[in-house]
Amino acid sequence: MAGERPELPELVSFLETLPEPHILCDRNYRIVAANAAYRANCGSCDDVAGRSCYEVSHRYSAPCDQSGESCPLARSLKSGQRERVLHLHHTPAGEKYENIELSPVRDADGEIAWFVEKLEPLPAARGLEDSRGLIGRAPTFRAMLELVYRVAPAEASVLLQGESGVGKELVAQAIHEASRRAKGPFVAVDCSGLAESLFESELFGHERGSFTGAAQRKIGLVEAAAGGTLFLDELGDIPLTMQVKLLRLLETGAFRRVGSTELRRADIRLISATHQPLARLVERGEFRQDLYYRLNTFPIRLPALRERRDDIPLLVAALLKRVAPERELGISDAAMDFLLAYDYPGNVRQLRNLLERASLLCDGDTIQPQHLADEVRNNGSASPALDFAAKAGDREASPTAAAELPLAALLAHNSMNATRENTVAEAIARAALLPRQSGASRRALAESLGISERTLYRRLSALRG
């Protein structure tokens, strides 16, 4: 083992036998020794002894706590105890998240003199765009990820909460892959897609002849997940009648197939997810309070994409490889600016769909602003012409207002595609429902739509009767 110190030969020898990456550091962040697994983990670092841990792992010039990171060594010096953190480390395969477990080693006088640091790579999460799992490095993402890998080794029920499209199933899979059940099945159930009449049969299975159409025995999803993880997505949509049976399953670990009297045992770990505020559903009597408390053992909130905009470039690069794997697609700075400014009500799922559409419209190798959807280029408004029509009715008809509005609408007119006539008709229809506009506003709207003021007036009159 490189850099062995004479005063700790037994400890150094012991670390060399461990399969996980381990290093021995002193109080000054200097690596005293590193086992073979650690040297392999950091790639070209054949001899790391004498170098600082922050330089090897992060390529920093100063300790982690002075470089925007949480430093386990500094925390251990303060607490005198073992510390755990989640860090993003440089590896031969790019940047990867790793669990760090650091334990202090005391000298003969009882003072902390060294630290043993264990690294545990997290296969389902990375900081760079070449990962097909969880991707990100923003503070909100990293805080969420630390909770994920805190709870993963346990058997506790996990409740994932977040908006639609944030990647709740990906997070559930990451928990499963980092758990002791990783070799078992991962079974995902979309509760919103199950009719109430079929819910019990799908979840618990049924016996032949137990109801009309039950031509043969069928095992349920609970049995299919035996030894692994059952993921219930959109938990808030579970019917009240089924919530009682789900609670019984969680409390006793037992269930019955539909049409059977035989009690069966379920060896599963439950992860659930919802975009609905369950506490509010409980207040309204739409979700059982006892089930809510049973499921809410370890809640994790997933941040919306607008809360981690720094991750958008990483996600764009990764998603372009997924939606167009046979092409080397890039994205222009101007197009990226539009993507960074957008709020993404559909989160990462919406970003993926936007990029898939843009890749189909792009004939070259670089996505440009014109390949992006209207709502992105207009920051949430599907059509600037329609938006203009609404604004025209809301604002006072002053020379200033009339001068401000046409510019956005003219931009829309210049970018209209083959469905231009439909867009014009819809804009006029919306304008007809608004208070009557001044001559200046009508003139500006007609100009933005590329039609004469007389034509606009005639069509407005016809719609208003």
Secondary structure, 3 states (H helix, E strand, C coil): CECCCCCCHHHHHHHHCCCCCEEEEECCCEEEEECHHHHHHCCCCCCCCCCEHHHHHHCCCCCHHHCCCCCHHHHHHHHCCCEEEEEEEEECCEEEEEEEEEEEEECCCCCEEEEEEEEEEEEEEECCCCCCCEECCCHHHHHHHHHHHHHCCCCCCEEEECCCCCCHHHHHHHHHHCCCCCCCCEEEEEHHHCCHHHHHHHHHEECCCCCCCCCCCEECHHHHCCCCEEEEECHHHCCHHHHHHHHHHHHHCEECCECCCCCEECCCEEEEEECCCHHHHHHCCCCCHHHHHHHCCEEEECCCHHHCHHHHHHHHHHHHHHHCCCCCCEECHHHHHHHHHCCCCCHHHHHHHHHHHHHHHCCCCEECHHHCCHHHHCCCCCCHHHHHHHHHHHCCCCHHHHHHHHHHHHHHHHCCCCCHHHHHHHHHHHHHCCCCCCHHHHHHHHHHHCCCHHHHHHHHHHHHC
